[in-house]
Amino acid sequence: PLAGAAPPFVHRAVVAHATYSPEVRHPVEVTADQESHLVAWLSKRLGPPLRAPHLESVGYNLVGGRLLPGEPGSPVAQFMYQCKMGTRVTLYMRANAPANRETAFLYSTEGPVKVFYWIDRKLGYAVSSADIDKEALLKVAQAAYQQHNPE
């Protein structure tokens, strides 16, 4: 993509983050105490096996996740994480992304929401937050990336 022209899934990740991260009572559909069920359910719906990365090393714990609509016929998964201060970040994952050899992180902003995103094999990933700076968000994105690509 051209600089500043993020793929459409990045905009949808921003909207999902802005919609669900402020929720106090219902931020997720399935909570972290049911992580194995959550991951199995979302994997079944999206197709490829998914993982909810463990981001404790960068200060975030899994809150849970939800299934969201994506492009027609392509549901997406959103995992939400929270730090001790209550700040939230989300990981948005979509299957059926156009195959891409370039796994470099790309950065975008939309309003107050900052996003690092990448496409690897046929999965698109977007890590979003409106509450932390670019450098802190990059650390979260790198931790998520490393767990999905342990090589």
N, CA, C and O atoms as a GROMACS GRO file, in nm:
protein
  604
    1PRO      N    1   0.083  -0.120   0.000
    1PRO     CA    2   0.000   0.000   0.000
    1PRO      C    3   0.086   0.126   0.000
    1PRO      O    4   0.198   0.126   0.052
    2LEU      N    5   0.035   0.230  -0.057
    2LEU     CA    6   0.106   0.357  -0.057
    2LEU      C    7   0.104   0.416   0.083
    2LEU      O    8   0.015   0.386   0.163
    3ALA      N    9   0.203   0.499   0.111
    3ALA     CA   10   0.208   0.563   0.242
    3ALA      C   11   0.076   0.637   0.265
    3ALA      O   12   0.030   0.711   0.179
    4GLY      N   13   0.017   0.617   0.381
    4GLY     CA   14  -0.107   0.684   0.413
    4GLY      C   15  -0.230   0.614   0.358
    4GLY      O   16  -0.343   0.651   0.392
    5ALA      N   17  -0.212   0.514   0.272
    5ALA     CA   18  -0.326   0.442   0.215
    5ALA      C   19  -0.330   0.301   0.273
    5ALA      O   20  -0.295   0.204   0.207
    6ALA      N   21  -0.372   0.293   0.397
    6ALA     CA   22  -0.379   0.163   0.464
    6ALA      C   23  -0.490   0.079   0.401
    6ALA      O   24  -0.589   0.134   0.352
    7PRO      N   25  -0.474  -0.054   0.401
    7PRO     CA   26  -0.580  -0.139   0.347
    7PRO      C   27  -0.710  -0.123   0.428
    7PRO      O   28  -0.706  -0.082   0.544
    8PRO      N   29  -0.824  -0.155   0.366
    8PRO     CA   30  -0.954  -0.135   0.434
    8PRO      C   31  -0.965  -0.204   0.570
    8PRO      O   32  -1.034  -0.154   0.658
    9PHE      N   33  -0.897  -0.319   0.588
    9PHE     CA   34  -0.911  -0.388   0.717
    9PHE      C   35  -0.853  -0.305   0.832
    9PHE      O   36  -0.894  -0.322   0.946
   10VAL      N   37  -0.759  -0.215   0.803
   10VAL     CA   38  -0.702  -0.130   0.907
   10VAL      C   39  -0.807  -0.031   0.956
   10VAL      O   40  -0.818  -0.007   1.077
   11HIS      N   41  -0.884   0.027   0.867
   11HIS     CA   42  -0.993   0.116   0.907
   11HIS      C   43  -1.094   0.040   0.993
   11HIS      O   44  -1.139   0.092   1.096
   12ARG      N   45  -1.129  -0.082   0.953
   12ARG     CA   46  -1.224  -0.161   1.031
   12ARG      C   47  -1.167  -0.195   1.169
   12ARG      O   48  -1.241  -0.201   1.268
   13ALA      N   49  -1.035  -0.217   1.177
   13ALA     CA   50  -0.971  -0.243   1.306
   13ALA      C   51  -0.981  -0.122   1.397
   13ALA      O   52  -1.006  -0.135   1.517
   14VAL      N   53  -0.961  -0.003   1.340
   14VAL     CA   54  -0.972   0.122   1.416
   14VAL      C   55  -1.115   0.140   1.468
   14VAL      O   56  -1.134   0.174   1.584
   15VAL      N   57  -1.213   0.118   1.382
   15VAL     CA   58  -1.354   0.133   1.422
   15VAL      C   59  -1.387   0.034   1.534
   15VAL      O   60  -1.452   0.070   1.632
   16ALA      N   61  -1.342  -0.091   1.520
   16ALA     CA   62  -1.368  -0.192   1.623
   16ALA      C   63  -1.301  -0.153   1.755
   16ALA      O   64  -1.361  -0.166   1.861
   17HIS      N   65  -1.178  -0.104   1.747
   17HIS     CA   66  -1.108  -0.063   1.870
   17HIS      C   67  -1.184   0.052   1.937
   17HIS      O   68  -1.209   0.049   2.058
   18ALA      N   69  -1.221   0.152   1.858
   18ALA     CA   70  -1.291   0.269   1.913
   18ALA      C   71  -1.428   0.231   1.970
   18ALA      O   72  -1.474   0.293   2.066
   19THR      N   73  -1.491   0.131   1.911
   19THR     CA   74  -1.623   0.088   1.958
   19THR      C   75  -1.615   0.010   2.088
   19THR      O   76  -1.692   0.037   2.180
   20TYR      N   77  -1.523  -0.086   2.096
   20TYR     CA   78  -1.524  -0.179   2.209
   20TYR      C   79  -1.428  -0.146   2.322
   20TYR      O   80  -1.454  -0.185   2.436
   21SER      N   81  -1.318  -0.076   2.296
   21SER     CA   82  -1.221  -0.052   2.404
   21SER      C   83  -1.276   0.034   2.519
   21SER      O   84  -1.232   0.014   2.632
   22PRO      N   85  -1.370   0.128   2.496
   22PRO     CA   86  -1.423   0.203   2.611
   22PRO      C   87  -1.525   0.127   2.694
   22PRO      O   88  -1.559   0.170   2.805
   23GLU      N   89  -1.576   0.014   2.643
   23GLU     CA   90  -1.681  -0.060   2.714
   23GLU      C   91  -1.634  -0.105   2.852
   23GLU      O   92  -1.526  -0.163   2.866
   24VAL      N   93  -1.715  -0.079   2.951
   24VAL     CA   94  -1.683  -0.121   3.087
   24VAL      C   95  -1.740  -0.260   3.114
   24VAL      O   96  -1.669  -0.348   3.163
   25ARG      N   97  -1.867  -0.281   3.082
   25ARG     CA   98  -1.932  -0.407   3.116
   25ARG      C   99  -1.921  -0.515   3.009
   25ARG      O  100  -1.919  -0.633   3.043
   26HIS      N  101  -1.914  -0.478   2.881
   26HIS     CA  102  -1.914  -0.577   2.773
   26HIS      C  103  -1.807  -0.550   2.668
   26HIS      O  104  -1.839  -0.535   2.550
   27PRO      N  105  -1.680  -0.543   2.710
   27PRO     CA  106  -1.576  -0.515   2.611
   27PRO      C  107  -1.548  -0.633   2.517
   27PRO      O  108  -1.498  -0.614   2.406
   28VAL      N  109  -1.582  -0.754   2.561
   28VAL     CA  110  -1.555  -0.874   2.481
   28VAL      C  111  -1.676  -0.967   2.487
   28VAL      O  112  -1.761  -0.955   2.575
   29GLU      N  113  -1.682  -1.059   2.391
   29GLU     CA  114  -1.789  -1.160   2.389
   29GLU      C  115  -1.753  -1.279   2.478
   29GLU      O  116  -1.837  -1.332   2.551
   30VAL      N  117  -1.627  -1.319   2.471
   30VAL     CA  118  -1.578  -1.434   2.548
   30VAL      C  119  -1.458  -1.386   2.629
   30VAL      O  120  -1.364  -1.328   2.574
   31THR      N  121  -1.461  -1.411   2.759
   31THR     CA  122  -1.357  -1.358   2.847
   31THR      C  123  -1.233  -1.448   2.850
   31THR      O  124  -1.236  -1.563   2.807
   32ALA      N  125  -1.124  -1.390   2.902
   32ALA     CA  126  -0.994  -1.457   2.904
   32ALA      C  127  -0.996  -1.588   2.983
   32ALA      O  128  -0.916  -1.677   2.956
   33ASP      N  129  -1.088  -1.602   3.081
   33ASP     CA  130  -1.092  -1.727   3.156
   33ASP      C  131  -1.142  -1.843   3.070
   33ASP      O  132  -1.135  -1.959   3.112
   34GLN      N  133  -1.190  -1.814   2.950
   34GLN     CA  134  -1.231  -1.917   2.855
   34GLN      C  135  -1.143  -1.910   2.729
   34GLN      O  136  -1.191  -1.931   2.618
   35GLU      N  137  -1.015  -1.879   2.748
   35GLU     CA  138  -0.925  -1.856   2.635
   35GLU      C  139  -0.921  -1.971   2.535
   35GLU      O  140  -0.925  -1.947   2.414
   36SER      N  141  -0.914  -2.096   2.582
   36SER     CA  142  -0.904  -2.208   2.487
   36SER      C  143  -1.032  -2.217   2.403
   36SER      O  144  -1.024  -2.245   2.283
   37HIS      N  145  -1.148  -2.196   2.464
   37HIS     CA  146  -1.274  -2.195   2.389
   37HIS      C  147  -1.275  -2.079   2.289
   37HIS      O  148  -1.312  -2.097   2.173
   38LEU      N  149  -1.234  -1.961   2.334
   38LEU     CA  150  -1.231  -1.842   2.249
   38LEU      C  151  -1.144  -1.866   2.125
   38LEU      O  152  -1.188  -1.840   2.013
   39VAL      N  153  -1.024  -1.915   2.144
   39VAL     CA  154  -0.930  -1.936   2.033
   39VAL      C  155  -0.983  -2.044   1.938
   39VAL      O  156  -0.973  -2.029   1.816
   40ALA      N  157  -1.037  -2.152   1.993
   40ALA     CA  158  -1.091  -2.260   1.909
   40ALA      C  159  -1.210  -2.209   1.826
   40ALA      O  160  -1.220  -2.238   1.707
   41TRP      N  161  -1.299  -2.133   1.889
   41TRP     CA  162  -1.416  -2.080   1.820
   41TRP      C  163  -1.376  -1.984   1.708
   41TRP      O  164  -1.425  -1.996   1.596
   42LEU      N  165  -1.287  -1.890   1.739
   42LEU     CA  166  -1.246  -1.793   1.637
   42LEU      C  167  -1.167  -1.860   1.526
   42LEU      O  168  -1.180  -1.822   1.409
   43SER      N  169  -1.085  -1.959   1.559
   43SER     CA  170  -1.010  -2.033   1.457
   43SER      C  171  -1.105  -2.104   1.362
   43SER      O  172  -1.086  -2.103   1.240
   44LYS      N  173  -1.208  -2.166   1.419
   44LYS     CA  174  -1.306  -2.237   1.337
   44LYS      C  175  -1.378  -2.141   1.243
   44LYS      O  176  -1.402  -2.174   1.126
   45ARG      N  177  -1.414  -2.023   1.292
   45ARG     CA  178  -1.486  -1.926   1.211
   45ARG      C  179  -1.398  -1.862   1.103
   45ARG      O  180  -1.444  -1.839   0.991
   46LEU      N  181  -1.271  -1.834   1.136
   46LEU     CA  182  -1.183  -1.767   1.040
   46LEU      C  183  -1.116  -1.864   0.944
   46LEU      O  184  -1.083  -1.828   0.831
   47GLY      N  185  -1.095  -1.989   0.988
   47GLY     CA  186  -1.030  -2.088   0.901
   47GLY      C  187  -0.895  -2.130   0.954
   47GLY      O  188  -0.881  -2.241   1.004
   48PRO      N  189  -0.793  -2.044   0.944
   48PRO     CA  190  -0.661  -2.086   0.994
   48PRO      C  191  -0.658  -2.090   1.146
   48PRO      O  192  -0.733  -2.018   1.212
   49PRO      N  193  -0.572  -2.175   1.203
   49PRO     CA  194  -0.561  -2.178   1.350
   49PRO      C  195  -0.505  -2.045   1.401
   49PRO      O  196  -0.404  -1.994   1.351
   50LEU      N  197  -0.572  -1.989   1.500
   50LEU     CA  198  -0.531  -1.861   1.557
   50LEU      C  199  -0.468  -1.884   1.694
   50LEU      O  200  -0.480  -1.991   1.753
   51ARG      N  201  -0.402  -1.781   1.742
   51ARG     CA  202  -0.346  -1.779   1.877
   51ARG      C  203  -0.376  -1.643   1.936
   51ARG      O  204  -0.370  -1.541   1.867
   52ALA      N  205  -0.407  -1.641   2.064
   52ALA     CA  206  -0.416  -1.514   2.136
   52ALA      C  207  -0.278  -1.494   2.199
   52ALA      O  208  -0.246  -1.562   2.297
   53PRO      N  209  -0.198  -1.404   2.146
   53PRO     CA  210  -0.064  -1.390   2.203
   53PRO      C  211  -0.069  -1.350   2.350
   53PRO      O  212  -0.161  -1.281   2.394
   54HIS      N  213   0.030  -1.393   2.424
   54HIS     CA  214   0.043  -1.355   2.564
   54HIS      C  215   0.136  -1.235   2.568
   54HIS      O  216   0.253  -1.244   2.531
   55LEU      N  217   0.083  -1.123   2.613
   55LEU     CA  218   0.155  -0.996   2.605
   55LEU      C  219   0.197  -0.943   2.742
   55LEU      O  220   0.223  -0.823   2.758
   56GLU      N  221   0.204  -1.032   2.841
   56GLU     CA  222   0.244  -0.991   2.975
   56GLU      C  223   0.383  -0.929   2.975
   56GLU      O  224   0.411  -0.841   3.056
   57SER      N  225   0.471  -0.973   2.885
   57SER     CA  226   0.608  -0.921   2.880
   57SER      C  227   0.611  -0.772   2.846
   57SER      O  228   0.708  -0.703   2.877
   58VAL      N  229   0.505  -0.723   2.782
   58VAL     CA  230   0.496  -0.579   2.752
   58VAL      C  231   0.385  -0.513   2.835
   58VAL      O  232   0.342  -0.401   2.805
   59GLY      N  233   0.340  -0.583   2.940
   59GLY     CA  234   0.250  -0.522   3.037
   59GLY      C  235   0.101  -0.538   3.014
   59GLY      O  236   0.022  -0.470   3.080
   60TYR      N  237   0.060  -0.624   2.921
   60TYR     CA  238  -0.082  -0.638   2.890
   60TYR      C  239  -0.130  -0.781   2.912
   60TYR      O  240  -0.063  -0.878   2.876
   61ASN      N  241  -0.249  -0.792   2.971
   61ASN     CA  242  -0.314  -0.921   2.993
   61ASN      C  243  -0.437  -0.931   2.906
   61ASN      O  244  -0.505  -0.832   2.879
   62LEU      N  245  -0.466  -1.052   2.861
   62LEU     CA  246  -0.582  -1.077   2.778
   62LEU      C  247  -0.710  -1.050   2.857
   62LEU      O  248  -0.727  -1.100   2.968
   63VAL      N  249  -0.800  -0.971   2.799
   63VAL     CA  250  -0.933  -0.949   2.856
   63VAL      C  251  -1.028  -1.052   2.795
   63VAL      O  252  -1.113  -1.108   2.864
   64GLY      N  253  -1.011  -1.078   2.664
   64GLY     CA  254  -1.095  -1.174   2.593
   64GLY      C  255  -1.100  -1.135   2.446
   64GLY      O  256  -1.010  -1.069   2.395
   65GLY      N  257  -1.207  -1.178   2.380
   65GLY     CA  258  -1.216  -1.148   2.238
   65GLY      C  259  -1.357  -1.158   2.186
   65GLY      O  260  -1.451  -1.190   2.260
   66ARG      N  261  -1.370  -1.131   2.056
   66ARG     CA  262  -1.501  -1.137   1.993
   66ARG      C  263  -1.484  -1.164   1.845
   66ARG      O  264  -1.378  -1.142   1.787
   67LEU      N  265  -1.594  -1.211   1.786
   67LEU     CA  266  -1.604  -1.229   1.642
   67LEU      C  267  -1.668  -1.102   1.586
   67LEU      O  268  -1.764  -1.050   1.643
   68LEU      N  269  -1.614  -1.052   1.475
   68LEU     CA  270  -1.666  -0.932   1.411
   68LEU      C  271  -1.686  -0.956   1.263
   68LEU      O  272  -1.621  -1.043   1.205
   69PRO      N  273  -1.775  -0.879   1.201
   69PRO     CA  274  -1.789  -0.891   1.056
   69PRO      C  275  -1.669  -0.825   0.987
   69PRO      O  276  -1.616  -0.725   1.035
   70GLY      N  277  -1.628  -0.883   0.876
   70GLY     CA  278  -1.524  -0.822   0.794
   70GLY      C  279  -1.582  -0.801   0.657
   70GLY      O  280  -1.698  -0.762   0.643
   71GLU      N  281  -1.502  -0.824   0.556
   71GLU     CA  282  -1.555  -0.819   0.420
   71GLU      C  283  -1.653  -0.935   0.406
   71GLU      O  284  -1.641  -1.033   0.480
   72PRO      N  285  -1.748  -0.928   0.313
   72PRO     CA  286  -1.847  -1.035   0.300
   72PRO      C  287  -1.782  -1.174   0.294
   72PRO      O  288  -1.693  -1.199   0.213
   73GLY      N  289  -1.830  -1.262   0.382
   73GLY     CA  290  -1.778  -1.398   0.387
   73GLY      C  291  -1.646  -1.413   0.459
   73GLY      O  292  -1.588  -1.522   0.461
   74SER      N  293  -1.596  -1.306   0.520
   74SER     CA  294  -1.467  -1.312   0.589
   74SER      C  295  -1.479  -1.253   0.729
   74SER      O  296  -1.447  -1.136   0.750
   75PRO      N  297  -1.524  -1.333   0.827
   75PRO     CA  298  -1.530  -1.281   0.963
   75PRO      C  299  -1.389  -1.252   1.015
   75PRO      O  300  -1.290  -1.304   0.964
   76VAL      N  301  -1.382  -1.167   1.115
   76VAL     CA  302  -1.254  -1.132   1.176
   76VAL      C  303  -1.259  -1.157   1.326
   76VAL      O  304  -1.367  -1.166   1.386
   77ALA      N  305  -1.142  -1.166   1.386
   77ALA     CA  306  -1.129  -1.187   1.529
   77ALA      C  307  -1.068  -1.062   1.590
   77ALA      O  308  -0.980  -0.999   1.532
   78GLN      N  309  -1.116  -1.027   1.709
   78GLN     CA  310  -1.055  -0.918   1.784
   78GLN      C  311  -1.023  -0.969   1.924
   78GLN      O  312  -1.111  -1.019   1.995
   79PHE      N  313  -0.896  -0.957   1.963
   79PHE     CA  314  -0.852  -0.989   2.099
   79PHE      C  315  -0.824  -0.857   2.168
   79PHE      O  316  -0.761  -0.768   2.111
   80MET      N  317  -0.870  -0.845   2.292
   80MET     CA  318  -0.849  -0.722   2.368
   80MET      C  319  -0.758  -0.751   2.488
   80MET      O  320  -0.769  -0.855   2.553
   81TYR      N  321  -0.669  -0.656   2.514
   81TYR     CA  322  -0.573  -0.666   2.623
   81TYR      C  323  -0.581  -0.538   2.706
   81TYR      O  324  -0.619  -0.432   2.657
   82GLN      N  325  -0.544  -0.551   2.834
   82GLN     CA  326  -0.547  -0.436   2.924
   82GLN      C  327  -0.427  -0.440   3.016
   82GLN      O  328  -0.384  -0.547   3.060
   83CYS      N  329  -0.371  -0.322   3.046
   83CYS     CA  330  -0.260  -0.314   3.142
   83CYS      C  331  -0.315  -0.281   3.280
   83CYS      O  332  -0.435  -0.258   3.296
   84LYS      N  333  -0.228  -0.279   3.380
   84LYS     CA  334  -0.270  -0.251   3.518
   84LYS      C  335  -0.335  -0.113   3.532
   84LYS      O  336  -0.418  -0.092   3.621
   85MET      N  337  -0.297  -0.019   3.446
   85MET     CA  338  -0.353   0.116   3.452
   85MET      C  339  -0.491   0.124   3.385
   85MET      O  340  -0.558   0.227   3.392
   86GLY      N  341  -0.533   0.014   3.320
   86GLY     CA  342  -0.663   0.012   3.254
   86GLY      C  343  -0.657   0.048   3.106
   86GLY      O  344  -0.760   0.048   3.038
   87THR      N  345  -0.538   0.078   3.056
   87THR     CA  346  -0.522   0.110   2.915
   87THR      C  347  -0.544  -0.016   2.832
   87THR      O  348  -0.497  -0.124   2.869
   88ARG      N  349  -0.614  -0.002   2.720
   88ARG     CA  350  -0.644  -0.119   2.637
   88ARG      C  351  -0.580  -0.110   2.500
   88ARG      O  352  -0.566  -0.002   2.442
   89VAL      N  353  -0.542  -0.226   2.449
   89VAL     CA  354  -0.498  -0.240   2.311
   89VAL      C  355  -0.577  -0.356   2.252
   89VAL      O  356  -0.619  -0.447   2.324
   90THR      N  357  -0.597  -0.353   2.122
   90THR     CA  358  -0.667  -0.462   2.056
   90THR      C  359  -0.582  -0.518   1.943
   90THR      O  360  -0.507  -0.445   1.877
   91LEU      N  361  -0.596  -0.648   1.922
   91LEU     CA  362  -0.535  -0.717   1.809
   91LEU      C  363  -0.649  -0.766   1.721
   91LEU      O  364  -0.731  -0.847   1.764
   92TYR      N  365  -0.652  -0.717   1.600
   92TYR     CA  366  -0.757  -0.748   1.501
   92TYR      C  367  -0.692  -0.840   1.399
   92TYR      O  368  -0.586  -0.807   1.344
   93MET      N  369  -0.754  -0.954   1.372
   93MET     CA  370  -0.697  -1.051   1.279
   93MET      C  371  -0.799  -1.089   1.175
   93MET      O  372  -0.912  -1.124   1.207
   94ARG      N  373  -0.758  -1.082   1.049
   94ARG     CA  374  -0.847  -1.126   0.942
   94ARG      C  375  -0.776  -1.229   0.856
   94ARG      O  376  -0.656  -1.223   0.833
   95ALA      N  377  -0.855  -1.326   0.811
   95ALA     CA  378  -0.804  -1.428   0.720
   95ALA      C  379  -0.830  -1.379   0.578
   95ALA      O  380  -0.892  -1.275   0.557
   96ASN      N  381  -0.783  -1.455   0.482
   96ASN     CA  382  -0.805  -1.425   0.340
   96ASN      C  383  -0.749  -1.290   0.299
   96ASN      O  384  -0.800  -1.227   0.206
   97ALA      N  385  -0.643  -1.246   0.366
   97ALA     CA  386  -0.575  -1.124   0.322
   97ALA      C  387  -0.501  -1.158   0.192
   97ALA      O  388  -0.458  -1.272   0.174
   98PRO      N  389  -0.486  -1.061   0.104
   98PRO     CA  390  -0.408  -1.091  -0.017
   98PRO      C  391  -0.268  -1.139   0.024
   98PRO      O  392  -0.204  -1.077   0.110
   99ALA      N  393  -0.222  -1.246  -0.035
   99ALA     CA  394  -0.091  -1.300   0.001
   99ALA      C  395   0.014  -1.191  -0.013
   99ALA      O  396   0.009  -1.111  -0.106
  100ASN      N  397   0.107  -1.188   0.079
  100ASN     CA  398   0.204  -1.080   0.083
  100ASN      C  399   0.335  -1.133   0.138
  100ASN      O  400   0.338  -1.191   0.246
  101ARG      N  401   0.442  -1.113   0.066
  101ARG     CA  402   0.573  -1.154   0.115
  101ARG      C  403   0.630  -1.051   0.210
  101ARG      O  404   0.717  -1.081   0.292
  102GLU      N  405   0.581  -0.929   0.200
  102GLU     CA  406   0.630  -0.818   0.282
  102GLU      C  407   0.564  -0.824   0.419
  102GLU      O  408   0.444  -0.800   0.432
  103THR      N  409   0.642  -0.855   0.522
  103THR     CA  410   0.583  -0.863   0.656
  103THR      C  411   0.622  -0.742   0.741
  103THR      O  412   0.604  -0.743   0.862
  104ALA      N  413   0.676  -0.639   0.677
  104ALA     CA  414   0.716  -0.520   0.752
  104ALA      C  415   0.596  -0.458   0.821
  104ALA      O  416   0.484  -0.461   0.770
  105PHE      N  417   0.621  -0.400   0.938
  105PHE     CA  418   0.517  -0.328   1.008
  105PHE      C  419   0.492  -0.196   0.936
  105PHE      O  420   0.585  -0.126   0.896
  106LEU      N  421   0.367  -0.165   0.920
  106LEU     CA  422   0.327  -0.037   0.865
  106LEU      C  423   0.250   0.035   0.975
  106LEU      O  424   0.188  -0.029   1.060
  107TYR      N  425   0.254   0.167   0.973
  107TYR     CA  426   0.192   0.246   1.078
  107TYR      C  427   0.089   0.340   1.018
  107TYR      O  428   0.109   0.397   0.910
  108SER      N  429  -0.021   0.355   1.088
  108SER     CA  430  -0.127   0.444   1.043
  108SER      C  431  -0.194   0.505   1.165
  108SER      O  432  -0.187   0.449   1.274
  109THR      N  433  -0.257   0.617   1.146
  109THR     CA  434  -0.339   0.676   1.252
  109THR      C  435  -0.472   0.716   1.190
  109THR      O  436  -0.481   0.750   1.072
  110GLU      N  437  -0.573   0.711   1.273
  110GLU     CA  438  -0.705   0.757   1.231
  110GLU      C  439  -0.766   0.822   1.354
  110GLU      O  440  -0.801   0.754   1.450
  111GLY      N  441  -0.780   0.953   1.350
  111GLY     CA  442  -0.824   1.023   1.470
  111GLY      C  443  -0.722   0.996   1.580
  111GLY      O  444  -0.602   1.004   1.556
  112PRO      N  445  -0.769   0.964   1.700
  112PRO     CA  446  -0.675   0.940   1.811
  112PRO      C  447  -0.617   0.798   1.811
  112PRO      O  448  -0.528   0.768   1.890
  113VAL      N  449  -0.666   0.711   1.724
  113VAL     CA  450  -0.625   0.570   1.727
  113VAL      C  451  -0.500   0.550   1.640
  113VAL      O  452  -0.497   0.587   1.523
  114LYS      N  453  -0.399   0.489   1.702
  114LYS     CA  454  -0.275   0.454   1.633
  114LYS      C  455  -0.279   0.304   1.603
  114LYS      O  456  -0.332   0.226   1.682
  115VAL      N  457  -0.225   0.265   1.488
  115VAL     CA  458  -0.230   0.124   1.446
  115VAL      C  459  -0.097   0.083   1.383
  115VAL      O  460  -0.044   0.152   1.296
  116PHE      N  461  -0.044  -0.030   1.428
  116PHE     CA  462   0.061  -0.099   1.355
  116PHE      C  463  -0.004  -0.219   1.291
  116PHE      O  464  -0.078  -0.292   1.357
  117TYR      N  465   0.021  -0.240   1.162
  117TYR     CA  466  -0.042  -0.352   1.092
  117TYR      C  467   0.057  -0.418   0.999
  117TYR      O  468   0.156  -0.359   0.956
  118TRP      N  469   0.027  -0.545   0.969
  118TRP     CA  470   0.109  -0.623   0.878
  118TRP      C  471   0.027  -0.738   0.823
  118TRP      O  472  -0.074  -0.778   0.881
  119ILE      N  473   0.071  -0.789   0.710
  119ILE     CA  474   0.008  -0.907   0.651
  119ILE      C  475   0.116  -1.013   0.642
  119ILE      O  476   0.225  -0.988   0.591
  120ASP      N  477   0.085  -1.131   0.690
  120ASP     CA  478   0.180  -1.242   0.686
  120ASP      C  479   0.107  -1.365   0.638
  120ASP      O  480   0.006  -1.406   0.695
  121ARG      N  481   0.159  -1.422   0.533
  121ARG     CA  482   0.092  -1.531   0.464
  121ARG      C  483  -0.046  -1.480   0.425
  121ARG      O  484  -0.056  -1.384   0.349
  122LYS      N  485  -0.153  -1.539   0.475
  122LYS     CA  486  -0.285  -1.489   0.437
  122LYS      C  487  -0.361  -1.430   0.555
  122LYS      O  488  -0.484  -1.417   0.550
  123LEU      N  489  -0.289  -1.396   0.661
  123LEU     CA  490  -0.354  -1.332   0.775
  123LEU      C  491  -0.310  -1.186   0.783
  123LEU      O  492  -0.192  -1.154   0.771
  124GLY      N  493  -0.408  -1.099   0.804
  124GLY     CA  494  -0.379  -0.958   0.828
  124GLY      C  495  -0.395  -0.930   0.976
  124GLY      O  496  -0.489  -0.978   1.038
  125TYR      N  497  -0.303  -0.852   1.031
  125TYR     CA  498  -0.302  -0.820   1.174
  125TYR      C  499  -0.301  -0.669   1.190
  125TYR      O  500  -0.237  -0.598   1.112
  126ALA      N  501  -0.372  -0.619   1.290
  126ALA     CA  502  -0.366  -0.476   1.325
  126ALA      C  503  -0.370  -0.464   1.476
  126ALA      O  504  -0.462  -0.515   1.540
  127VAL      N  505  -0.272  -0.396   1.534
  127VAL     CA  506  -0.267  -0.370   1.677
  127VAL      C  507  -0.298  -0.222   1.696
  127VAL      O  508  -0.228  -0.136   1.642
  128SER      N  509  -0.403  -0.193   1.774
  128SER     CA  510  -0.453  -0.056   1.786
  128SER      C  511  -0.460  -0.009   1.930
  128SER      O  512  -0.482  -0.088   2.022
  129SER      N  513  -0.440   0.121   1.948
  129SER     CA  514  -0.465   0.186   2.077
  129SER      C  515  -0.478   0.335   2.057
  129SER      O  516  -0.412   0.393   1.970
  130ALA      N  517  -0.563   0.397   2.137
  130ALA     CA  518  -0.574   0.543   2.137
  130ALA      C  519  -0.504   0.601   2.259
  130ALA      O  520  -0.495   0.723   2.274
  131ASP      N  521  -0.454   0.514   2.347
  131ASP     CA  522  -0.410   0.558   2.479
  131ASP      C  523  -0.261   0.547   2.507
  131ASP      O  524  -0.216   0.591   2.612
  132ILE      N  525  -0.184   0.491   2.416
  132ILE     CA  526  -0.040   0.481   2.438
  132ILE      C  527   0.033   0.541   2.318
  132ILE      O  528  -0.025   0.556   2.210
  133ASP      N  529   0.160   0.575   2.337
  133ASP     CA  530   0.233   0.638   2.228
  133ASP      C  531   0.279   0.535   2.125
  133ASP      O  532   0.269   0.414   2.147
  134LYS      N  533   0.330   0.585   2.016
  134LYS     CA  534   0.370   0.501   1.903
  134LYS      C  535   0.475   0.397   1.944
  134LYS      O  536   0.467   0.281   1.903
  135GLU      N  537   0.573   0.438   2.024
  135GLU     CA  538   0.680   0.346   2.064
  135GLU      C  539   0.628   0.232   2.151
  135GLU      O  540   0.668   0.117   2.134
  136ALA      N  541   0.539   0.264   2.245
  136ALA     CA  542   0.480   0.160   2.330
  136ALA      C  543   0.394   0.065   2.247
  136ALA      O  544   0.395  -0.056   2.269
  137LEU      N  545   0.319   0.120   2.152
  137LEU     CA  546   0.235   0.036   2.067
  137LEU      C  547   0.321  -0.054   1.979
  137LEU      O  548   0.285  -0.169   1.954
  138LEU      N  549   0.434  -0.004   1.932
  138LEU     CA  550   0.525  -0.086   1.852
  138LEU      C  551   0.574  -0.206   1.933
  138LEU      O  552   0.585  -0.316   1.879
  139LYS      N  553   0.604  -0.187   2.061
  139LYS     CA  554   0.649  -0.298   2.145
  139LYS      C  555   0.540  -0.405   2.156
  139LYS      O  556   0.570  -0.525   2.153
  140VAL      N  557   0.415  -0.363   2.169
  140VAL     CA  558   0.303  -0.457   2.176
  140VAL      C  559   0.292  -0.532   2.043
  140VAL      O  560   0.278  -0.655   2.042
  141ALA      N  561   0.298  -0.459   1.933
  141ALA     CA  562   0.288  -0.522   1.800
  141ALA      C  563   0.402  -0.621   1.778
  141ALA      O  564   0.380  -0.729   1.724
  142GLN      N  565   0.523  -0.584   1.818
  142GLN     CA  566   0.638  -0.675   1.802
  142GLN      C  567   0.620  -0.801   1.885
  142GLN      O  568   0.653  -0.911   1.839
  143ALA      N  569   0.568  -0.788   2.007
  143ALA     CA  570   0.545  -0.905   2.092
  143ALA      C  571   0.440  -0.997   2.029
  143ALA      O  572   0.456  -1.119   2.030
  144ALA      N  573   0.334  -0.940   1.973
  144ALA     CA  574   0.231  -1.020   1.906
  144ALA      C  575   0.290  -1.088   1.782
  144ALA      O  576   0.266  -1.207   1.759
  145TYR      N  577   0.365  -1.014   1.704
  145TYR     CA  578   0.425  -1.068   1.582
  145TYR      C  579   0.518  -1.186   1.614
  145TYR      O  580   0.513  -1.290   1.548
  146GLN      N  581   0.602  -1.168   1.714
  146GLN     CA  582   0.699  -1.273   1.749
  146GLN      C  583   0.630  -1.403   1.791
  146GLN      O  584   0.683  -1.511   1.765
  147GLN      N  585   0.514  -1.393   1.854
  147GLN     CA  586   0.444  -1.515   1.894
  147GLN      C  587   0.374  -1.582   1.778
  147GLN      O  588   0.349  -1.702   1.782
  148HIS      N  589   0.340  -1.506   1.676
  148HIS     CA  590   0.279  -1.567   1.557
  148HIS      C  591   0.384  -1.615   1.458
  148HIS      O  592   0.354  -1.694   1.368
  149ASN      N  593   0.507  -1.569   1.475
  149ASN     CA  594   0.617  -1.604   1.385
  149ASN      C  595   0.741  -1.632   1.469
  149ASN      O  596   0.834  -1.551   1.471
  150PRO      N  597   0.743  -1.746   1.538
  150PRO     CA  598   0.850  -1.770   1.634
  150PRO      C  599   0.989  -1.791   1.573
  150PRO      O  600   1.088  -1.792   1.646
  151GLU      N  601   0.998  -1.809   1.441
  151GLU     CA  602   1.129  -1.833   1.380
  151GLU      C  603   1.226  -1.722   1.416
  151GLU      O  604   1.342  -1.725   1.375
   0.00000   0.00000   0.00000
